[in-house]
Amino acid sequence: GKEMTVDTTFEFEKRRNRPVKYNRETMETTLRAMKKVSEIQTKRQDMFYKMRMRAHKTVQRDVIRAEIKRGIEILAPAAADKEKAI
């Protein structure tokens, strides 16, 4: 979605056009930072998805309740027959 396009972690992924002399410590910290940034991104994406689905769940629940209300005459005899069988 659009909300994830303004995530601040994408600023880290921009390519820098400056050549840097190889340094083992710099490379190590860069790789650690890249791993951490990707973890943060996945956590944010998961949270964003959960929040979207939470809103969807309430809408879905309302749709199901409306469907049950419309078809209650079909469900009521079936429930009565089940009680008689017991």
CYANA upper distance limits for C-alpha pairs under 8 A (distance plus 0.5 A):
  1 GLY  CA      5 THR  CA      7.74
  2 LYS  CA      6 VAL  CA      7.90
  3 GLU  CA      7 ASP  CA      7.83
  4 MET  CA     45 GLN  CA      7.95
  5 THR  CA     10 PHE  CA      8.49
  6 VAL  CA     10 PHE  CA      8.34
  8 THR  CA     12 PHE  CA      8.39
  9 THR  CA     13 GLU  CA      7.93
  9 THR  CA     37 VAL  CA      7.00
  9 THR  CA     40 ILE  CA      8.29
  9 THR  CA     41 GLN  CA      7.25
 10 PHE  CA     14 LYS  CA      7.54
 12 PHE  CA     37 VAL  CA      8.43
 22 TYR  CA     26 THR  CA      8.24
 22 TYR  CA     27 MET  CA      7.97
 23 ASN  CA     27 MET  CA      6.64
 24 ARG  CA     28 GLU  CA      6.63
 25 GLU  CA     29 THR  CA      6.65
 26 THR  CA     30 THR  CA      6.49
 27 MET  CA     31 LEU  CA      6.64
 28 GLU  CA     32 ARG  CA      6.73
 29 THR  CA     33 ALA  CA      6.52
 30 THR  CA     34 MET  CA      6.59
 31 LEU  CA     35 LYS  CA      6.75
 32 ARG  CA     36 LYS  CA      6.75
 33 ALA  CA     37 VAL  CA      6.55
 34 MET  CA     38 SER  CA      6.69
 35 LYS  CA     39 GLU  CA      6.79
 36 LYS  CA     40 ILE  CA      6.74
 37 VAL  CA     41 GLN  CA      6.64
 38 SER  CA     42 THR  CA      6.71
 39 GLU  CA     43 LYS  CA      6.71
 40 ILE  CA     44 ARG  CA      6.65
 41 GLN  CA     45 GLN  CA      6.58
 42 THR  CA     46 ASP  CA      6.54
 43 LYS  CA     47 MET  CA      6.64
 44 ARG  CA     48 PHE  CA      6.51
 45 GLN  CA     49 TYR  CA      6.60
 46 ASP  CA     50 LYS  CA      6.64
 47 MET  CA     51 MET  CA      6.67
 48 PHE  CA     52 ARG  CA      6.75
 49 TYR  CA     53 MET  CA      6.60
 50 LYS  CA     54 ARG  CA      6.49
 51 MET  CA     55 ALA  CA      7.12
 52 ARG  CA     56 HIS  CA      6.86
 53 MET  CA     57 LYS  CA      6.40
 54 ARG  CA     58 THR  CA      7.28
 55 ALA  CA     59 VAL  CA      7.18
 56 HIS  CA     60 GLN  CA      6.57
 57 LYS  CA     61 ARG  CA      6.55
 58 THR  CA     62 ASP  CA      6.77
 59 VAL  CA     63 VAL  CA      6.81
 60 GLN  CA     64 ILE  CA      6.77
 61 ARG  CA     65 ARG  CA      6.71
 62 ASP  CA     66 ALA  CA      6.68
 63 VAL  CA     67 GLU  CA      6.72
 64 ILE  CA     68 ILE  CA      6.70
 65 ARG  CA     69 LYS  CA      6.64
 66 ALA  CA     70 ARG  CA      6.73
 67 GLU  CA     71 GLY  CA      6.70
 68 ILE  CA     72 ILE  CA      6.12
 71 GLY  CA     75 LEU  CA      7.21
 72 ILE  CA     76 ALA  CA      6.41
 73 GLU  CA     77 PRO  CA      7.50
 74 ILE  CA     78 ALA  CA      7.49
 75 LEU  CA     79 ALA  CA      6.76
 76 ALA  CA     80 ALA  CA      6.76
 77 PRO  CA     81 ASP  CA      6.64
 78 ALA  CA     82 LYS  CA      6.76
 79 ALA  CA     83 GLU  CA      6.87
 80 ALA  CA     84 LYS  CA      6.89
 81 ASP  CA     85 ALA  CA      6.80
 82 LYS  CA     86 ILE  CA      7.03
